[in-house]
Amino acid sequence: ASRLIEHLHAKGVPICLATGSHRRHFELKTQRHGELFKLMHHIVLGDDPEVKKGKPAPDVFLAAARRFEGGPIDSEKILVFEDAPAGACAAKNAGMSVVMVPDPRLDSSHHAIADQVLSSLMDFNPSEWGLPAFESA
């Protein structure tokens, strides 16, 4: 994830995090990754006042889309990375594209909602989505 986040940030692609986790849990889970999260334009948590319903409702993703600099971003222009079926459904319910990187133990019947399914973020090719390509090694 750090490779992708650092790359998108360096290329000026606006990125944010939309999670169902509430602040206390989010802070516990991310306490060792503060530098990475500073690269995000914004973060929307599950206990945000704009998030009335949790995933698979689209609330958290729609709130995130509204907070980018310069005003709301059209949902059709947003690419979401998800690991869970409820999150993938929430993104699709918001009208967004979804790249799913599920736990390998997840039944593959849950993959159908996603626009692309990868076994690892290392397999993600930004140029397939109209994003700046990774630099050659």
C-alpha positions in Angstrom: 0.0 0.0 0.0 2.8 2.4 0.8 4.3 2.1 -2.7 0.9 3.0 -4.3 0.1 5.8 -1.8 3.5 7.4 -2.2 3.4 7.1 -6.0 -0.1 8.7 -6.3 0.9 11.5 -3.8 4.1 12.2 -5.7 2.1 12.5 -9.0 -0.4 14.9 -7.5 -3.3 12.4 -7.6 -5.8 13.3 -4.8 -6.2 10.4 -2.4 -8.2 9.9 0.8 -9.2 7.2 3.1 -12.8 6.3 3.8 -13.1 3.7 6.5 -15.9 2.3 8.6 -13.5 2.2 11.6 -14.3 4.7 14.4 -11.6 7.2 15.6 -10.4 5.1 18.5 -9.9 2.0 16.5 -8.5 3.9 13.6 -5.9 5.5 15.8 -4.9 2.1 17.3 -4.6 0.5 13.9 -2.6 3.3 12.3 -0.3 4.5 15.0 2.8 3.1 13.4 1.9 4.5 9.9 1.4 8.2 10.6 3.7 9.4 7.8 1.8 7.4 5.2 -1.6 8.8 6.4 -0.2 12.4 6.2 -0.1 11.9 2.4 -3.9 11.7 2.3 -5.9 14.8 1.4 -8.4 13.8 4.1 -9.7 10.9 6.1 -13.4 10.0 6.7 -14.1 7.7 9.6 -17.2 5.6 10.4 -18.2 7.8 13.3 -18.1 11.0 11.2 -21.3 13.0 11.5 -22.0 12.7 7.8 -21.8 8.9 7.9 -25.4 7.9 8.9 -25.1 4.3 7.8 -22.1 1.9 7.7 -21.0 -0.1 4.7 -22.6 -1.4 2.4 -24.4 1.9 2.5 -22.4 4.5 0.4 -22.3 7.2 3.1 -18.6 7.1 4.0 -17.6 7.2 0.3 -20.0 9.9 -0.6 -18.7 12.0 2.3 -15.2 11.5 1.2 -16.0 12.5 -2.4 -17.4 15.8 -1.1 -14.3 16.8 0.8 -11.7 17.1 -1.9 -10.1 20.5 -2.6 -12.1 22.4 -5.1 -15.4 20.8 -4.3 -17.0 17.4 -4.7 -15.5 14.8 -7.1 -17.9 13.0 -9.5 -18.3 9.5 -8.2 -17.6 8.1 -11.6 -14.1 9.5 -11.4 -13.2 7.8 -8.1 -11.3 4.5 -7.8 -11.8 2.7 -4.5 -9.5 0.0 -3.2 -11.3 -2.5 -0.9 -10.6 -5.8 0.8 -14.1 -6.6 2.0 -17.4 -7.3 0.2 -19.4 -4.8 2.2 -16.9 -2.1 1.3 -16.9 -3.0 -2.4 -20.7 -2.9 -2.3 -20.6 0.5 -0.6 -18.3 1.9 -3.3 -20.5 0.5 -6.1 -23.6 1.9 -4.3 -21.8 5.3 -4.4 -21.3 4.9 -8.2 -17.5 4.4 -7.9 -15.1 1.9 -9.5 -13.6 -0.8 -7.3 -10.3 -2.6 -7.2 -10.7 -5.4 -4.7 -7.7 -7.0 -2.9 -9.6 -9.7 -0.9 -8.3 -12.1 1.7 -7.4 -15.2 -0.2 -9.7 -17.2 2.0 -12.7 -15.2 0.9 -15.1 -17.1 -1.3 -14.7 -16.0 -4.9 -18.4 -15.5 -5.3 -17.8 -12.1 -3.5 -15.5 -10.9 -6.2 -18.2 -10.3 -8.8 -19.1 -6.8 -7.5 -15.6 -5.5 -8.2 -14.3 -4.0 -11.4 -11.0 -5.7 -10.9 -9.7 -8.3 -8.4 -6.1 -8.5 -7.5 -4.2 -10.9 -5.2 -1.9 -8.1 -4.1 -1.6 -4.3 -4.5 1.8 -5.0 -6.0 -0.1 -6.3 -9.0 -2.0 -2.9 -9.5 -1.1 -1.2 -12.8 -2.1 2.5 -12.5 -2.0 3.1 -16.2 -4.9 0.6 -16.7 -7.0 3.1 -14.8 -5.8 6.3 -16.5 -3.4 7.1 -13.6 0.3 7.9 -13.9 2.4 4.8 -14.4 4.9 3.6 -11.9 8.5 4.6 -12.6 10.7 1.8 -14.1 12.8 0.1 -11.5 
